[in-house]
């Protein structure tokens, strides 16, 4: 089976089917990797994405499917990032037998990479909202579910992120 519907993917992952986990990673890796890059930088992005998918595999029995997989994975990534920042978790490579196969992420376009480099100075909630909306094209409601906040908060975070980014860009462009 080459193409999985979201419900088939959820069912397959709940059943522990390896091909379903592989498909999950294939479908969602680029988005998770891009967001991990914007949160933790290029050096930690692959590890953070890997930890996100490993945590998702462990959490699948509790996944209620009342949210899209993409929004659920984003919230897992944010939790993994919090653990990363707090130092509550030692980052170590999992044995190869425990690792999910991760596709090589598509190269991030130069313009997107430049934006991601600039947004690193924004607080996490503004940075994540901005990347999910402008880079990944997620809708307000999906971002709100992923970030566990009201849609109005997403709108205000986007406004604030854009304003701060404008100031950062104008500051950087001054001689």
N, C-alpha and C positions, 0 to 999 in steps of 0.2 A: 504494500500500500504506500504510494508515493505522497499523496496529499491527505492530510488529516484535518477533519473538522475540529473545532475547539472541543466539542463534547466527546469526540472519539479520542482526542489527545488526553483529556482529563480522565476518561475511563481507562485508557491504556496505562497512564501513569499511576493511577490508583491501584491497578492490578499488578504493578511492578514490571511491566513489559519494557525491556531495554530499548526496543525500537521506538516506543513512545517517548521515552526520555531523550533518545537521540533526536527525534523530531522536535521535541520541546526546545532543546538547545539550538537546533538549526533555525527554527522559526524566530526565536526571541533573543539570540545571542547578540546581534549587532546593537539592538536598542539598549540592552543591559550593559554591554561593554562601553558604548558611548556615554551613557549616564555615569558609569563607574569612573570613566576617564575624567568627566567634568567634576566629579566629587573628589577623587583621590589622586588624580594625575596619571600620566602614562605608565609609570613604573608599577603602580599598584592595581591598575584597571583590570588586567587579566585575572589576577588572584581574587580580586573582589567579585568579579563576574563568576568565577569558578565557585567561590564560597556561596554565592547567591543560588546557583543551581543545585549545589549539594544540599543547602538548607531547604530548598523547594522539594527535592526528592524526599527528604525526611518528613516534611510537613504535608505531603500530598494526602495522607489519610485524613487530615483535618481540614482540607480545602473544601469549602462549602459550595463553591461554584456560583456564589451570588455576585461575584465580580469577574471581570475578564481575566484571563491568565496574565496578560501583559500588566494590568494594574496590580495584581497580586504579586507578580515578580518584582515590580518596582518597589512595593512596600517591603518585600524581603530584602532587596538590595539596600534600602535605606536603613533597615535594622542591622544588616551586616556592616554597613558603613559606620553606624553608631558604635558597634562593638570594636571596629577597627580604630576609631578615634579614641575611645575610652581606654584602649589597651587591655580590655578584659579578655582578649583572645590573642593567643600567640599565633602569628601567621607562619604556617609551615606547609610545605608541600605535602599533599596527601599521597599515600602510596598510589602508584599508577593504577592498580586494580580498583581503587576507590574513585578514581577520577572519571567524570563524564567526558566523552569526546567533545572537544570544543572546536568548532570550525575556526579557521584563521579569520579574524575579524577583517572586514573590508577596510581598506585604508580610509582614514577619515580625511575628507577633502580639506585642502589647505585653508579655505575660507572658514569652514566649520571648526577646524582645529584652532585657528586664530581667535574665533569667538569663544571657544571652550577655554582657551588660555586666559582670556580677559575675564570671563565670568568666575574664575577661581577666587577672585577677591570678594565675591558676594557671599552672604550667609547661605548655608546649605539649602534652606527651604526656598529661597529666591532662585538660587542656581538651578535646583532640581525642577522647579516650576517652569522656568525659562527654557531649559533644554527639552523638557517633555513637550512643551507647546510648540516652540519654534523649530526645533531640530527634528523631533519625532512626530510632530503633527497630531499629538493627542488632543482630544476634546476636553473642555473644562470639566465635564462630569467625570470623565475617566481619570483625569489628574486628581480631582477631589477624592475619588475613591482610593487611588494609589497612595495619596498623601494623608488620607484620613482627616479631611477637613472639609468645610462647606465650600460650595462653588464660589461664593462671594469672596472667600479668603484666597482662592486661586486667582480670581480677577485682581484683587488688591496686590497680591504678591507679584503678579505679572507687571502691573503698573509700576510698583516700587522697583522691581528688577530692571525694567527698561530705563527708568529714570536714573538709577545708580550706574547702569552700564553706560548711558550717555555721558554722565559726569566722568567716568573712568576713561572713556575714549577721548573726550575733549581734553582731559588732563594729560593723557599720553601723547596726544597730537601736538601739544604746545612745545615750542622749542626750549 
